[in-house]
Amino acid sequence: MAHDESQGVEKAQQPSSGLAVAIDDPVQNPGLPPHRERITDQDPKAAKRAERTIYTLFYVSVAASIWAVAAYMLFPIEDMEFTSIRHNNMFIGLGIAFALLAIGVGAIHWSKTLMSDKEHVEERHPTRGTVETRDGAVEVFEKANEESGFGRRKMIRNSLFAALVASILPGVTLFRGLAPHDGQSPVALLKQTMWTDGEHLTRDPDGTRIRASDVTLGSAFHVIPETLAGLSHSDGYLEEKAKAMVLMVRMRPEQLTEREERKDWSYDGIVAYSKVCTHVGCPVALYEQHTHHLLCPCHQSQFDVSDEAKVVFGPASRPLPQLPITVDDEGYLIAKSDFTEPVGPSFWELH
């Protein structure tokens, strides 16, 4: 009987699931594999070739940046010809792409062939702003400088600096396209549009005249000057439209909040405002009938049409310019004058 009990105890001690029992000895850290030296570590000539390759790539980047600037001048986008615009975009884009690509390839080649590639283990430790920590950081930078050769490889260092500085030039050059090309200031260019006294308000883009009776409560009309509809693209249609485009809406006259000097700028609840957002110039074309708000889809600026298009939300810093309107003898809507202030973004200090 005792023999049977001992057998039962032995069976109870055996694992019932068939899983292996835990091993007492932990897995040993195999360590890092043996370091393999690169060809540039073994052969000084190979290292010299790698160095020449690197600074050549950096100087290629400089040349590509200069080419991008030259392409901007050789293929002026201001000509507004399809071929010139296509060449401008293509050659400037290629110059910038090769400039950045050469910097990237050169930096990677530098790190893989000449910078130190010794493996090391860095123990984690709490970061403390002690004197010892700061001294250690300085030591790390000094060691990195020594291992990368940044301080002693002057050709690589100088060519990298030249490539980085040159890579900025194409972007700076492109800003020239934002400036006026005939010597006029932006304020003078945008203060005058095609709206004049007696100019008919017409539908965009077909140029159909609009009767006041056709504008129902809550409706919104995209409007251009009648003279604009007769222009061709070669005569500056797009440039003039970008300044003169208007959004016209109608609400009950008692819903309008108007200053005394502007009470005759609207007609029977019909108001017209520039569609050019005063933030960065996007077209403000989304009208919310219940709130009387105009929304700019680019950066979500909102303007209250019932209160002289004042800014109620978003980054725009001034109201939309209002176009004074009335009707002619036949009931068609006409402008009483041009805008009384420049249209467009307020970052040009137009207010």
Secondary structure, 3 states (H helix, E strand, C coil): CHHHHHHHHHHHHCCCCCCCCCCCCCCCCCCCCCCCCCHHHHCHHHHHHHHHHHHHHHHHHHHHHHHHHHHHHHCCHHHCCHHHHHHHHHHHHHHHHHHHHHHHHHHHHHHHHCCCCCCCCCCCCCCCCCHHHHHHHHHHHHHHHHHHCCCCCHHHHHHHHHHHHHHHHHHHHHHHHHCCCCCCCHHHHHHCCCCCCCCEEEECCCCCECEHHHCCCCCEEEEEEHHHHCCCHHHCHHHHHHHHCEEEEECCHHHCCCCHHHCCCCECCEEEEECECCCCCCECCEEECCCCEEECCCCCCEEEHHHCCEEEECCCCCCCCECCEEECCCCEEEECCCCCCCCCCHHHCCC
